[in-house]
Amino acid sequence: MTPDRPLAPTPPRPRVSRASVRQLTGGGLDPSGSSMASPKKQLQGLVAATITPMTENGEVNVSVIGRYVDYLVKEQGVKRVFVNGTTGEGLSLSIAERRRLAEEWVAQGRSKLEQVVVHVGALSLKESQELAQHAAEIGADGIAAIAPFFLRPQSPDVLVHFLKEVAAAAPALPFYYYHIPAVTGVKIRAEELLDGIQAQIPSFQGLKFSDTDLLDFGQCVDQHGPRRLAFLFGVDEQLLSALVMGATGAVGSTYNYLGRRTNMLLEAFQRGELSSARSHQFCIQRFINYVVKLGFGVSQTKAIMTLVSGIPMGPPRLPLLRAPSEFTEKAAAKLRSLDLLPQAGSQEGSWEACG
């Protein structure tokens, strides 16, 4: 992939150029001709927050990750992944399991994915540093970390100090802060955190913003956009709003199975076709709104991914419980009603309609 420049953080209107469309949707190769991005390359475009496949007895199942990679690339048009995050049950896995998963994603994605970013956040600083160093050793393209959420940092300075120590374990890798206050309980605004952070963390390249506070997100872009940071939005059902604010990419769980539809949204936005982009967003929202009312989380995401891809994702790890079969049946029916589920005998399904 050869983007000419980072996506402008605050465009007066969506720019129309093939280069910028490729930049958001993931087309092309890097200058060397390799389809795996340079380790220094900034994360952007559509990124799937990967699911951790498990066997029926609850063990991590790396044997299907090769199929998983092929499915994302060929069926969803998604060539970037975020491994061991919330969707991947990262904090429910052992350090050895997280290392093994990261190794497999990097190995299987080497000739197919453009970027593999590994989440290394943990309650223990030493464990985060171990995972960061391991990510560098295996050739990952970047690392990310959440704020520690048991003994929590009480100020932006303290949080930055913690993140600095994590990033220092892999100084050559791009480092991203994973902002998810609803899960961590750390209410430090991302805008405050970004003040002066690059001076303390030279490898800092941006944040994964998984929150609905568009004021905070907008101010991150407004105040810090000129530094050409990556602003990756993590609330899938609000992506279009974030793009208008200046998001340079998105990381989310639904891109595992709604990646093709979301790429259509990105392309329409880049062409300046806001009505079309909004239609795609509304279509996605109809599905998410429906499953949220049924109860939607990691367990349900695993069930949907198994249904749509045919790849067995297995059960979640306790304390999460397996999604009931009734949920899967209703979700499947809704996907079909919106033409978001490929039909039997079809390679792609009807991706243009949203009835």
N, C-alpha and C positions, 0 to 999 in steps of 0.2 A: 504494500500500500504506500502511495506516495502523496500524502496531503501536502498542499502548497504552504499551508499555514494553519494554526489553530483556528477553530471556529470563532468568529468575532463574538465576544461576550455580550455585547449590547447593541445588536444591529438595529437600525431604525426600521428595517423591514427585512424579511428573509432574503438572502442573496441567491441569485440564480446562477449556478455554475456547476459544471460536471465535477470539478475537483472538490467542491464543498459537499456535493451529494455523496461522492465516494467517501469523503472523510467521515460523515455520519453513519453511513451504512456499511462500510468495511470492504470496499472493493479495491483491487489492485495489489501490487507488491511493493516492498521497500526497494531502495535504489540498488541493493546488492542482488536482487532477484529472488531473495528468500521469502517464503510466505510466513515465516515466524518473525515477528517484529524485533527490531533492535532492542536490547535491554534498556537503552536510554530513552526509548520512545514513550511519549506521554499517552496515557490511556484516554480514549475518546470513543464516540460512537456507541453502538449497542453492545452491552456486556451481559451475559447470562450469569446470574448468581446460581452456581451449580448445586445440584442435589447430591447427597451422599448415598449411593446405592448400598443396600444392605441385604444380607441373606435373611431367610425366614427366622433363623435363630439369633438375629441381631448382630452378626459380624459384618464389618465393612467388606463390600464386594467390588474389588477393583477390576474384576474380569470383564465387566460390561462397559468400562469407560471408553474403550476404543469405539464401540458402537455408539456410545453417547456423543463422542466428538463428531463422528460422521453424520449423525442425525442433526446436530446443531448446524453444521456447515451446509449440508446438502438440503435439508428440509426446512430449516428456519432462516438460513442466511446469516447466522450469528457466528462470528469468528473470534470473539474475545470472551474470556471467562473469568469469574471471580470465585475462587475456590475456598472452601472451609469457612464461609461466612454464616449468617443466620440461617439461610435456606439450607445450607450444607450441614447444619447441626454442629458447627465447628467447636463450640464450647462444651458439647456433650461427648466429644471424642477424646481419646487419649493422645498424648503427644506423638507416640509411635504411629497411631492411625492417621493423624494429620500429616505427618511426614510422608507416609506411604501414599496417601491420596495425592499430595502435591507432586510427588515423583511421577506417579502414573499420568496425571494430567499433562505435565510437561513432556513426558516421553511420548504419549499418544498424540499430543497436539503439535509436536515439533515441525511436521511438514504440512500441517493443516490449519492450525489456529494462528492468528496474528499476535495475540497476547494472552498470557496466562498470569494473572495476578493472584497472589496467595495472601489470604487473611491470616495474620500471625498474632492477633490480639489474644490476650490471656489475662487472668487475674494476677499471675506471677510475672514479674518483669523478666526473670531469668528464663522462663519458658518462652516468652515472646522473643527474647533475644536469640534463643536456640532455634526457634522456628524461622526467624528472619535470616539467620546465618545459613540455615539449611536451604532456604529458598534461593539464596544467592548461589550456593554450591551446585544446585541441580539445574540452574539456568532459567529460573522464573524471570518474568519481565517486569515485576514490580511487587511490592508488598503493601499491605494496609493493616491498620489496627484500630480497634475500638478503644474507648476509654475504659479503664478498670472499673468494675461496677459493684464490688463488695466494700472495700475500703476506697471510697471515691475521692478523686481530686476535688478540691474545694474552690479552685480559681483557675483561670486560663493559664497563668504562669506555671502552676504545678502540673497541669495536664501536659503542657508543652514540654516540660522537663522530662516527664515520663516518656512521651513519644520520641523525644530526642534520643533517649537511651536505647529505645527499640530500633530506631532507624540507624543508629550508629553501628549496629551489629551487621548491617548490610549496606554500607555507605554508597556502593555503586548502583544500587537499585532505586528506581523511583519510589517514593514513599507517599502514601495517601492516608489521610485521616478518615475513618469510618464514623460518621456522625449519626447516631441512632439513639437519641435521648429517651424515647419511649421504652426501650429495652434496658439501657444502661442506668437510667435514672440520673444521669449526669446532665444537668440543665444548662451548662455553659454554652452560650450562643456561639455558633460557628464563626460569625462575623468577628467576635472578640478574639477568638482563637487564632485567626489568620493574621492579626496585627503583629508584624515582626517575626513570624514563624520561620520564614526562609533564612533569616539571619542566623537562627539557632539550629535549623535543620536544613542544611544545603540541599539534601536530596528530596525535600518536600515538593510535590508537584500538584497537589490538589486534594479534593475531598469527595467522598461518597456521602451525599446528603440524603439520609433516609428520614425525613421529617416533613410534616405538612406545613411548616411555618415558612410560607413563601416570602414573608417580609425579611426574615433572616437570610434566606437563600438569595433573594434579590440584592440585599446589601452586600453579601459576599461577592457577587458578580460586579456590582456597582463600584465598590470600594477597592476590590482587589483584582478585577478583570484585567487592567493594564499590565499586570505581572504575568499574564498568559498562563494562569493556573488552569487545571482541569476542574470543571464543575460538573460532577456526575450526579444526576438526580436518581433517587431510589424509591420514589412512590409512583409505581407504574401507572396508576389510574389518573395521575395529575401531570403526566409527562409533557403534554402540549403546553400547559401553563408554564412549566419550567423552561421549555425551549424559548418561549416568548421572553422570559426573564434573562435568557442567555446561557442556558445549560449547554455544555459541550459534549454531553453524552449521558448515558443512563445505565444503571446497574439494577437488575431486577429479576425476580423469580419467574414471572410470567413470560419472559423472553425465551425460556426453555421451550415453550409450546405455542406462544403467540409472537414469536420473533418475526415471522414473515409479515404479519399484519402490522406490527410496530415499525418495521422497516418501511412499509408503505407510508405510515404516518410521517416518519422522518423525511422521506423523499418528497412528499407533498409539501411539507413545511419549507424545505429548502428551495422548492420551485416557487414559493410564494402562494401556493394554493391552499389558503387557510381553511376554506370551506371543506375541502377534501380531507385535510389533516384533522379537522374537527370531527368529521364523520367517522374516520378511523378511530379517533380517541373515544367517541361515544360508543362505538361498537365494542371496544375493549372494556369500557366502563360498564356496559350492560351485563357482560359476563361477570366481571369482578363484583359488581353490586349484587348480583344474584347469589354468588357463592359466599360472599361475606355474610349475607343473611342466613345462610345455612350453617355457617361456622367455617372460617377459612384460615388456614395456617400452614405450617410446614407439613403436617401429616396429610392434609388435603392436597397440597402441591405434589407430594410424592404419588398420591393416587392418580391425580390428573395426568402427570407425566407418564406414568405407566400406561394409562389408557391411550393417550395420544401417540406416544412414540413406540409402544410395544416393547420397550426395554424395562425389565423388572427392577423397580426401585426399592421394593421391599418395604418393610414397616419402618416407622421412626424409632428412635431410641427413647426409652423411658427417661423423663416422666411424660413424654408425649405418647399418645395412644393412636393406633391405626385408625384411619378414616373409615367410617361405616360404609358398607356397600351401597346403602341408600344414597349417600352423598355422591358417590361415583356415578351412579345411574342418573341422578338428577343433573349433575354437572355435564355428563356426556350429552344428555338431551338438550341442554342449553347451548352447548358448543355447536351441536348440529343445527339447531334452529337459527343460529347466527352465521352458519356456514364457516365456522372456525375449526371444524373437525374434518380432516380429509375423509372422503367417502370411500367405501370399499371398492377396490379396483382402480382407484385414482392415486396418482403420485403426489398431488398437491392439494386436491380438493378445490372448492370454489372460494378463492380468497378475495374475490372482488365484491361479493355481496355481503350485506349485513341486514338480514330481514328482521 
